Amino acid sequence: MKTAIVIGATGITGKHITKKLLASSHYAKVLAFTRRPVGYKHPKLVNHVVDFEAMGEWAQLVRGDDLFAAMGTTLGQAGSKAAQYRVDYTYQAGVIEAAANNGVARLFLISSPQASTRSPLFYSRMKAELDKFAESLPFSTRVYFRPAIIMGDRPDNRPGEKIGAMFSRHLANWVPGMQKYRPIKGKTLAKAIVNCACGDLPEGTHNYELDAIFKLL
């Protein structure tokens, strides 16, 4: 039985990943590294409340078998591109590097279908940069999940996201080639990610865009 590590465990997808890992017979322990407590207890859960600005103080704790990286924020919520970059890239890259240095074998990372270092979009370039960084580290298995808009209950109101989801859903229904940009619920994405981790997954690098994600359910 394995030890899972989760970052983003209080987020729209990460909270469901954590609970599904706790319910899985494949994992004996789940380590959640969070900025605030997850808000519940479980015999298999170890919740480390940490300062992501001071990773050197706790990097040695990032030990286990599988790392699930689900951290993320929006530009509006972060307040600036620099602040969003710090959460989406810097914090995640720090944990991913610590995990690799501590012998964690497998990485499951939520990325983007538009991730590209040549993209004119800041968010897409940032996601591509994190993907590339993960590729440079000695994981035996890397799995990138590439949903477009992730929907679910959030503590903050995001009307722009809701409008974007409605627009994406409409495009997916009517425009050829746009199906991969339709929204997915965080709970659904989490189920697919944990199913993938618990399934027959060969070593190497794997990419799951939306249609492939739904096939994991």
MIBA-878829 format. One record per atom (N, C-alpha, C, O): residue in three letters; x, y, z. Coordinates in steps of 0.02 Angstrom, whole numbers, padded with zeros to 5 digits, always signed. Layout:
<rs>
ALAXYZ...
</rs>
This chain:
<rs>
MET+00042-00060+00000MET+00000+00000+00000MET+00044+00062+00000MET+00097+00063+00031LYS+00021+00113-00035LYS+00063+00171-00049LYS+00048+00231-00004LYS-00002+00232+00032THR+00093+00280-00008THR+00082+00345+00023THR+00073+00396-00032THR+00115+00403-00077ALA+00018+00433-00029ALA+00003+00485-00077ALA+00019+00553-00046ALA+00011+00563+00014ILE+00040+00599-00088ILE+00053+00668-00068ILE+00008+00713-00109ILE+00003+00705-00170VAL-00026+00761-00077VAL-00071+00806-00114VAL-00053+00878-00098VAL-00046+00896-00039ILE-00047+00920-00149ILE-00044+00992-00140ILE-00104+01021-00178ILE-00122+00999-00232GLY-00135+01072-00148GLY-00198+01097-00174GLY-00257+01059-00145GLY-00310+01056-00175ALA-00248+01030-00085ALA-00298+00985-00056ALA-00360+01020-00030ALA-00408+00987-00010THR-00361+01087-00031THR-00422+01123-00012THR-00455+01155-00073THR-00505+01190-00066GLY-00429+01142-00132GLY-00455+01172-00193GLY-00512+01132-00224GLY-00532+01080-00198ILE-00538+01158-00279ILE-00598+01131-00309ILE-00589+01059-00334ILE-00636+01020-00334THR-00529+01042-00355THR-00514+00973-00376THR-00475+00936-00323THR-00488+00877-00309GLY-00427+00970-00292GLY-00385+00938-00243GLY-00421+00910-00183GLY-00402+00859-00155LYS-00475+00944-00162LYS-00513+00919-00104LYS-00546+00852-00120LYS-00552+00809-00076HIS-00568+00844-00182HIS-00598+00780-00203HIS-00545+00727-00214HIS-00556+00668-00200ILE-00487+00747-00241ILE-00431+00699-00248ILE-00414+00670-00179ILE-00406+00610-00172THR-00408+00714-00130THR-00389+00693-00062THR-00438+00643-00033THR-00419+00592-00006LYS-00502+00658-00039LYS-00553+00614-00010LYS-00555+00547-00047LYS-00567+00495-00015LYS-00545+00548-00112LYS-00546+00485-00149LYS-00484+00443-00134LYS-00489+00381-00132LEU-00428+00475-00122LEU-00368+00438-00102LEU-00378+00407-00033LEU-00356+00351-00021LEU-00410+00443+00012LEU-00423+00417+00079LEU-00469+00356+00077LEU-00463+00310+00117ALA-00515+00356+00028ALA-00562+00301+00022ALA-00534+00242-00016ALA-00563+00188-00018SER-00475+00252-00048SER-00447+00199-00090SER-00407+00149-00049SER-00371+00167-00003SER-00414+00086-00067SER-00376+00033-00035SER-00304+00030-00060SER-00263-00007-00033HIS-00288+00070-00111HIS-00220+00071-00138HIS-00172+00112-00096HIS-00111+00106-00102TYR-00199+00154-00052TYR-00157+00201-00014TYR-00167+00191+00061TYR-00224+00190+00085ALA-00112+00184+00097ALA-00114+00176+00169ALA-00111+00243+00205ALA-00134+00250+00262LYS-00083+00294+00171LYS-00074+00360+00202LYS-00080+00414+00148LYS-00059+00405+00092VAL-00110+00470+00167VAL-00116+00528+00123VAL-00088+00589+00159VAL-00113+00608+00212LEU-00036+00619+00131LEU-00006+00679+00159LEU-00031+00739+00121LEU-00021+00744+00060ALA-00065+00785+00155ALA-00091+00846+00124ALA-00052+00905+00150ALA-00052+00919+00210PHE-00019+00941+00105PHE+00018+01001+00123PHE-00024+01062+00103PHE-00036+01074+00044THR-00046+01099+00153THR-00094+01153+00141THR-00074+01216+00179THR-00036+01214+00227ARG-00101+01272+00156ARG-00090+01336+00191ARG-00138+01344+00249ARG-00125+01382+00296ARG-00194+01309+00247ARG-00242+01310+00302ARG-00267+01238+00312ARG-00263+01198+00266PRO-00292+01222+00372PRO-00314+01152+00384PRO-00368+01131+00335PRO-00409+01171+00314VAL-00368+01067+00318VAL-00418+01041+00272VAL-00488+01040+00303VAL-00538+01041+00267GLY-00492+01040+00369GLY-00557+01047+00403GLY-00590+00982+00423GLY-00648+00983+00444TYR-00556+00926+00417TYR-00584+00862+00438TYR-00527+00815+00456TYR-00469+00829+00440LYS-00543+00760+00489LYS-00493+00711+00509LYS-00509+00643+00478LYS-00567+00628+00463HIS-00457+00603+00469HIS-00465+00535+00443HIS-00405+00495+00466HIS-00350+00522+00470PRO-00414+00431+00482PRO-00358+00391+00507PRO-00297+00389+00460PRO-00241+00381+00483LYS-00309+00396+00395LYS-00254+00392+00347LYS-00225+00460+00329LYS-00175+00465+00294LEU-00257+00514+00353LEU-00238+00581+00333LEU-00187+00612+00381LEU-00196+00612+00442VAL-00133+00639+00351VAL-00086+00681+00388VAL-00086+00749+00355VAL-00063+00757+00298ASN-00111+00799+00390ASN-00117+00866+00361ASN-00061+00911+00389ASN-00062+00929+00447HIS-00014+00927+00345HIS+00040+00973+00363HIS+00020+01044+00342HIS+00015+01057+00282VAL+00008+01088+00390VAL-00006+01158+00374VAL+00061+01194+00370VAL+00098+01199+00419VAL+00077+01220+00311VAL+00145+01244+00297VAL+00145+01313+00266VAL+00093+01339+00244ASP+00204+01343+00265ASP+00216+01406+00231ASP+00253+01391+00166ASP+00311+01370+00168PHE+00219+01401+00110PHE+00250+01385+00045PHE+00306+01433+00027PHE+00344+01421-00020GLU+00312+01488+00065GLU+00368+01534+00055GLU+00431+01510+00091GLU+00485+01537+00081ALA+00423+01459+00133ALA+00479+01433+00172ALA+00486+01358+00163ALA+00487+01320+00212MET+00490+01337+00101MET+00491+01265+00086MET+00551+01229+00117MET+00546+01170+00133GLY+00606+01265+00125GLY+00665+01233+00153GLY+00654+01205+00222GLY+00691+01162+00245GLU+00603+01231+00257GLU+00590+01208+00325GLU+00554+01141+00327GLU+00554+01107+00379TRP+00522+01122+00272TRP+00482+01060+00274TRP+00488+01016+00212TRP+00452+00967+00204ALA+00534+01033+00167ALA+00542+00994+00105ALA+00557+00921+00119ALA+00538+00878+00080GLN+00590+00906+00175GLN+00607+00837+00191GLN+00546+00795+00207GLN+00550+00733+00208LEU+00488+00827+00219LEU+00427+00791+00235LEU+00391+00766+00172LEU+00345+00724+00177VAL+00411+00791+00114VAL+00377+00773+00052VAL+00403+00705+00028VAL+00442+00701-00019ARG+00381+00653+00061ARG+00404+00585+00047ARG+00345+00538+00039ARG+00297+00540+00078GLY+00348+00496-00011GLY+00295+00448-00022GLY+00305+00415-00090GLY+00361+00409-00114ASP+00250+00394-00119ASP+00253+00358-00184ASP+00227+00400-00241ASP+00258+00402-00295ASP+00170+00434-00231ASP+00137+00471-00285ASP+00122+00542-00262ASP+00096+00553-00207LEU+00139+00592-00304LEU+00123+00662-00291LEU+00067+00684-00336LEU+00071+00676-00397PHE+00014+00712-00307PHE-00042+00740-00344PHE-00039+00816-00336PHE-00049+00843-00282ALA-00025+00851-00391ALA-00015+00923-00390ALA-00077+00957-00420ALA-00089+00954-00480ALA-00116+00989-00376ALA-00180+01019-00398ALA-00186+01091-00373ALA-00242+01116-00364MET-00130+01125-00362MET-00132+01194-00340MET-00149+01240-00398MET-00132+01225-00456GLY-00181+01295-00383GLY-00195+01344-00435GLY-00239+01400-00410GLY-00277+01392-00362THR-00233+01457-00442THR-00274+01514-00426THR-00289+01551-00492THR-00264+01531-00544THR-00329+01602-00488THR-00345+01642-00547THR-00309+01710-00542THR-00287+01730-00488LEU-00303+01743-00598LEU-00271+01809-00598LEU-00311+01858-00554LEU-00281+01898-00518GLY-00377+01853-00558GLY-00419+01897-00518GLY-00411+01885-00443GLY-00408+01932-00404GLN-00408+01821-00425GLN-00402+01804-00355GLN-00332+01821-00329GLN-00325+01845-00272ALA-00281+01810-00369ALA-00212+01823-00348ALA-00197+01898-00345ALA-00160+01920-00301GLY-00227+01936-00391GLY-00217+02008-00391GLY-00166+02033-00440GLY-00165+02092-00457SER-00121+01989-00464SER-00070+02008-00512SER-00042+01946-00545SER-00049+01890-00518LYS-00010+01954-00602LYS+00022+01898-00634LYS+00078+01869-00591LYS+00088+01808-00589ALA+00115+01913-00557ALA+00170+01889-00515ALA+00144+01846-00458ALA+00174+01795-00441ALA+00088+01866-00428ALA+00059+01827-00373ALA+00031+01761-00398ALA+00038+01710-00364GLN-00002+01761-00456GLN-00027+01700-00485GLN+00030+01652-00502GLN+00025+01592-00491TYR+00083+01678-00529TYR+00141+01638-00547TYR+00171+01605-00485TYR+00194+01548-00487ARG+00172+01642-00430ARG+00200+01616-00369ARG+00163+01554-00344ARG+00193+01506-00321VAL+00096+01555-00351VAL+00055+01498-00329VAL+00057+01442-00380VAL+00073+01385-00364ASP+00042+01459-00443ASP+00035+01407-00494ASP+00101+01376-00515ASP+00104+01317-00531TYR+00154+01417-00515TYR+00219+01389-00536TYR+00267+01380-00478TYR+00288+01324-00463THR+00284+01434-00444THR+00339+01431-00395THR+00325+01382-00339THR+00367+01340-00323TYR+00266+01386-00308TYR+00250+01341-00253TYR+00247+01269-00276TYR+00275+01224-00245GLN+00213+01258-00333GLN+00207+01189-00358GLN+00275+01161-00379GLN+00290+01103-00364ALA+00314+01201-00414ALA+00380+01178-00436ALA+00424+01160-00376ALA+00462+01112-00379GLY+00419+01199-00322GLY+00458+01184-00263GLY+00440+01117-00232GLY+00484+01079-00213VAL+00376+01103-00228VAL+00354+01039-00200VAL+00371+00981-00247VAL+00394+00928-00225ILE+00361+00992-00311ILE+00376+00940-00361ILE+00451+00923-00358ILE+00469+00864-00361GLU+00493+00973-00353GLU+00565+00961-00349GLU+00584+00924-00285GLU+00624+00878-00285ALA+00554+00945-00229ALA+00567+00912-00165ALA+00547+00838-00168ALA+00583+00795-00144ALA+00489+00825-00199ALA+00465+00756-00206ALA+00514+00715-00246ALA+00531+00658-00227ALA+00537+00742-00302ALA+00585+00706-00344ALA+00649+00693-00306ALA+00677+00638-00310ASN+00673+00742-00270ASN+00735+00735-00232ASN+00728+00682-00176ASN+00777+00651-00157ASN+00666+00674-00151ASN+00654+00627-00097ASN+00633+00558-00121ASN+00613+00515-00081GLY+00637+00546-00187GLY+00625+00480-00213GLY+00553+00463-00231GLY+00538+00405-00243VAL+00509+00513-00232VAL+00440+00500-00254VAL+00441+00479-00328VAL+00474+00511-00369ALA+00407+00425-00344ALA+00413+00395-00410ALA+00366+00424-00462ALA+00385+00430-00521ARG+00305+00444-00442ARG+00255+00462-00492ARG+00226+00530-00477ARG+00213+00548-00419LEU+00215+00569-00530LEU+00185+00635-00526LEU+00121+00637-00566LEU+00120+00616-00624PHE+00067+00662-00535PHE+00003+00673-00569PHE-00011+00748-00565PHE-00025+00774-00511LEU-00008+00782-00622LEU-00009+00855-00624LEU-00067+00880-00667LEU-00076+00858-00724ILE-00105+00927-00640ILE-00159+00959-00679ILE-00128+01016-00720ILE-00101+01064-00692SER-00132+01010-00786SER-00103+01059-00831SER-00159+01092-00871SER-00213+01105-00845SER-00146+01107-00934SER-00194+01142-00976SER-00189+01116-01048SER-00135+01098-01070PRO-00246+01114-01084PRO-00244+01092-01154PRO-00207+01141-01200PRO-00186+01123-01255GLN-00199+01203-01177GLN-00166+01254-01217GLN-00095+01268-01194GLN-00065+01317-01216ALA-00068+01226-01150ALA-00001+01238-01124ALA+00050+01240-01180ALA+00058+01191-01217SER+00085+01296-01186SER+00136+01304-01238SER+00182+01362-01219SER+00158+01415-01199THR+00246+01351-01225THR+00293+01405-01210THR+00289+01461-01261THR+00315+01515-01250ARG+00258+01448-01319ARG+00251+01498-01371ARG+00182+01533-01370ARG+00168+01576-01412SER+00141+01514-01322SER+00074+01543-01320SER+00076+01618-01303SER+00118+01640-01264PRO+00031+01657-01333PRO+00027+01728-01315PRO-00007+01738-01247PRO-00006+01793-01219LEU-00036+01684-01219LEU-00071+01688-01155LEU-00024+01672-01097LEU+00010+01621-01097PHE-00023+01716-01048PHE+00019+01707-00989PHE+00006+01641-00955PHE+00052+01605-00938TYR-00058+01624-00945TYR-00076+01563-00909TYR-00051+01501-00945TYR-00024+01456-00914SER-00058+01499-01010SER-00036+01441-01050SER+00039+01434-01049SER+00065+01378-01046ARG+00075+01490-01052ARG+00149+01487-01048ARG+00171+01462-00979ARG+00218+01423-00974MET+00137+01486-00927MET+00154+01466-00859MET+00144+01391-00850MET+00186+01357-00820LYS+00088+01364-00875LYS+00075+01292-00869LYS+00127+01252-00908LYS+00150+01200-00884ALA+00146+01276-00966ALA+00196+01241-01006ALA+00264+01242-00971ALA+00301+01193-00974GLU+00279+01297-00938GLU+00342+01301-00902GLU+00345+01250-00845GLU+00397+01220-00833LEU+00289+01241-00811LEU+00287+01192-00757LEU+00292+01121-00785LEU+00326+01079-00756ASP+00258+01108-00840ASP+00263+01042-00872ASP+00335+01027-00890ASP+00360+00972-00878LYS+00368+01076-00920LYS+00438+01066-00941LYS+00483+01055-00881LYS+00529+01014-00884PHE+00471+01091-00827PHE+00511+01082-00767PHE+00503+01011-00739PHE+00552+00979-00720ALA+00441+00987-00738ALA+00428+00920-00713ALA+00463+00868-00756ALA+00487+00817-00731GLU+00467+00881-00821GLU+00500+00834-00867GLU+00574+00828-00852GLU+00605+00777-00867SER+00603+00880-00822SER+00675+00879-00809SER+00693+00840-00746SER+00753+00830-00732LEU+00644+00818-00708LEU+00656+00786-00644LEU+00650+00709-00651LEU+00615+00685-00696PRO+00682+00672-00606PRO+00687+00598-00615PRO+00627+00558-00590PRO+00636+00510-00552PHE+00567+00578-00609PHE+00509+00536-00595PHE+00507+00478-00644PHE+00525+00486-00703SER+00487+00419-00621SER+00480+00363-00668SER+00417+00371-00710SER+00413+00345-00766THR+00367+00406-00683THR+00303+00415-00717THR+00278+00486-00707THR+00277+00511-00651ARG+00259+00519-00762ARG+00229+00585-00758ARG+00163+00582-00796ARG+00160+00559-00853VAL+00110+00607-00765VAL+00044+00606-00797VAL+00017+00677-00796VAL+00009+00707-00742TYR+00003+00704-00855TYR-00024+00772-00861TYR-00097+00768-00881TYR-00115+00737-00931PHE-00140+00799-00841PHE-00211+00803-00856PHE-00225+00873-00883PHE-00205+00923-00853ARG-00261+00876-00940ARG-00268+00940-00975ARG-00341+00960-00985ARG-00365+00962-01042PRO-00377+00973-00930PRO-00445+01000-00937PRO-00442+01074-00954PRO-00391+01107-00943ALA-00496+01100-00979ALA-00500+01172-00993ALA-00527+01208-00931ALA-00488+01229-00888ILE-00592+01215-00926ILE-00623+01249-00868ILE-00647+01197-00818ILE-00683+01150-00836ILE-00627+01205-00755ILE-00646+01159-00702ILE-00700+01194-00660ILE-00689+01248-00634MET-00758+01161-00655MET-00815+01191-00620MET-00827+01157-00553MET-00807+01100-00542GLY-00861+01193-00508GLY-00879+01165-00443GLY-00893+01221-00394GLY-00888+01280-00411ASP-00909+01202-00333ASP-00923+01250-00281ASP-00857+01281-00257ASP-00811+01245-00237ARG-00854+01347-00258ARG-00795+01383-00235ARG-00815+01431-00180ARG-00871+01456-00179PRO-00769+01445-00133PRO-00784+01493-00081PRO-00789+01564-00107PRO-00822+01607-00076ASP-00757+01577-00164ASP-00760+01644-00194ASP-00805+01642-00256ASP-00806+01592-00292ASN-00840+01696-00268ASN-00885+01700-00326ASN-00845+01719-00388ASN-00808+01768-00387ARG-00852+01680-00441ARG-00815+01694-00503ARG-00863+01697-00561ARG-00869+01649-00599PRO-00899+01754-00570PRO-00948+01758-00624PRO-00916+01752-00693PRO-00947+01724-00738GLY-00854+01777-00700GLY-00821+01772-00765GLY-00809+01700-00785GLY-00815+01681-00843GLU-00792+01659-00735GLU-00780+01588-00748GLU-00845+01553-00769GLU-00844+01511-00814LYS-00900+01571-00737LYS-00965+01541-00754LYS-00985+01559-00825LYS-01011+01517-00862ILE-00974+01621-00843ILE-00990+01643-00912ILE-00945+01606-00961ILE-00968+01584-01014GLY-00881+01600-00944GLY-00835+01564-00987GLY-00854+01492-00997GLY-00848+01464-01051ALA-00878+01461-00943ALA-00899+01391-00947ALA-00959+01383-00993ALA-00962+01336-01032MET-01007+01428-00987MET-01066+01426-01030MET-01046+01435-01103MET-01072+01400-01147PHE-01001+01482-01116PHE-00978+01495-01184PHE-00940+01434-01212PHE-00951+01415-01269SER-00896+01405-01170SER-00858+01346-01192SER-00904+01287-01207SER-00893+01251-01255ARG-00954+01278-01165ARG-01001+01223-01175ARG-01039+01232-01241ARG-01051+01184-01277HIS-01058+01294-01256HIS-01094+01308-01319HIS-01048+01295-01379HIS-01070+01264-01427LEU-00985+01318-01375LEU-00939+01306-01430LEU-00926+01232-01441LEU-00923+01208-01497ALA-00920+01195-01385ALA-00907+01123-01390ALA-00963+01087-01425ALA-00951+01037-01459ASN-01024+01111-01417ASN-01082+01078-01447ASN-01089+01094-01521ASN-01118+01055-01559TRP-01061+01150-01543TRP-01075+01173-01611TRP-01013+01181-01655TRP-01020+01182-01717VAL-00955+01186-01627VAL-00895+01199-01667VAL-00850+01138-01667VAL-00828+01116-01614PRO-00835+01109-01726PRO-00792+01050-01730PRO-00723+01064-01699PRO-00695+01118-01709GLY-00697+01016-01662GLY-00630+01023-01633GLY-00628+01059-01566GLY-00575+01065-01536MET-00686+01084-01543MET-00688+01122-01481MET-00710+01080-01421MET-00715+01106-01365GLN-00723+01015-01432GLN-00749+00974-01378GLN-00701+00970-01318GLN-00723+00964-01261LYS-00636+00975-01331LYS-00587+00969-01277LYS-00587+01030-01231LYS-00554+01029-01178TYR-00623+01082-01250TYR-00625+01143-01209TYR-00690+01148-01168TYR-00701+01199-01135ARG-00732+01097-01170ARG-00793+01101-01131ARG-00776+01092-01056ARG-00725+01062-01040PRO-00817+01119-01011PRO-00801+01116-00940PRO-00806+01046-00912PRO-00839+01002-00940ILE-00774+01036-00855ILE-00778+00974-00818ILE-00783+00992-00744ILE-00751+01040-00721LYS-00821+00954-00706LYS-00826+00966-00634LYS-00763+00942-00599LYS-00733+00892-00618GLY-00743+00979-00547GLY-00684+00959-00509GLY-00690+00890-00479GLY-00641+00853-00477LYS-00750+00872-00457LYS-00761+00806-00428LYS-00751+00751-00480LYS-00724+00698-00466THR-00774+00765-00541THR-00766+00717-00596THR-00693+00709-00615THR-00669+00653-00625LEU-00658+00765-00621LEU-00587+00763-00637LEU-00548+00725-00584LEU-00504+00685-00600ALA-00564+00737-00521ALA-00530+00702-00466ALA-00539+00627-00470ALA-00492+00589-00459LYS-00600+00606-00485LYS-00613+00534-00491LYS-00571+00503-00547LYS-00543+00449-00539ALA-00566+00538-00603ALA-00526+00513-00659ALA-00452+00509-00640ALA-00418+00460-00658ILE-00427+00559-00605ILE-00356+00560-00586ILE-00340+00502-00539ILE-00290+00468-00548VAL-00382+00491-00489VAL-00369+00437-00441VAL-00378+00369-00475VAL-00341+00322-00461ASN-00428+00363-00519ASN-00436+00300-00557ASN-00373+00285-00597ASN-00351+00228-00601CYS-00345+00337-00627CYS-00284+00329-00667CYS-00227+00304-00622CYS-00191+00258-00641ALA-00220+00335-00564ALA-00165+00317-00519ALA-00172+00246-00493ALA-00123+00212-00480CYS-00234+00224-00484CYS-00247+00157-00457CYS-00251+00103-00511CYS-00257+00044-00495GLY-00248+00123-00573GLY-00254+00076-00628GLY-00187+00048-00651GLY-00136+00057-00617ASP-00188+00015-00708ASP-00128-00016-00737ASP-00092+00036-00779ASP-00104+00041-00840LEU-00049+00074-00748LEU-00017+00130-00781LEU+00057+00115-00792LEU+00094+00108-00743PRO+00080+00109-00853PRO+00151+00095-00865PRO+00194+00157-00850PRO+00169+00213-00849GLU+00258+00146-00839GLU+00304+00201-00829GLU+00309+00244-00892GLU+00294+00221-00947GLY+00329+00306-00883GLY+00337+00351-00939GLY+00295+00413-00930GLY+00270+00427-00876THR+00288+00451-00984THR+00250+00513-00983THR+00184+00503-01019THR+00181+00476-01074HIS+00129+00525-00987HIS+00062+00516-01015HIS+00026+00583-01015HIS+00032+00622-00967ASN-00012+00596-01068ASN-00052+00657-01073ASN-00125+00638-01082ASN-00142+00599-01126TYR-00169+00667-01041TYR-00240+00654-01045TYR-00277+00719-01058TYR-00283+00762-01013GLU-00301+00727-01120GLU-00346+00783-01133GLU-00417+00761-01115GLU-00427+00706-01090LEU-00465+00804-01127LEU-00531+00795-01096LEU-00564+00729-01114LEU-00590+00695-01070ASP-00564+00710-01177ASP-00596+00647-01197ASP-00563+00588-01162ASP-00598+00542-01140ALA-00497+00588-01157ALA-00462+00534-01124ALA-00475+00534-01048ALA-00477+00482-01017ILE-00484+00594-01020ILE-00501+00598-00948ILE-00568+00565-00935ILE-00574+00527-00887PHE-00616+00578-00977PHE-00683+00548-00966PHE-00681+00472-00974PHE-00722+00437-00944LYS-00634+00446-01013LYS-00628+00374-01021LYS-00601+00339-00959LYS-00606+00278-00952LEU-00573+00379-00913LEU-00547+00351-00850LEU-00601+00341-00798LEU-00588+00310-00746LEU-00661+00366-00811LEU-00714+00363-00761LEU-00746+00293-00758LEU-00792+00282-00719
</rs>
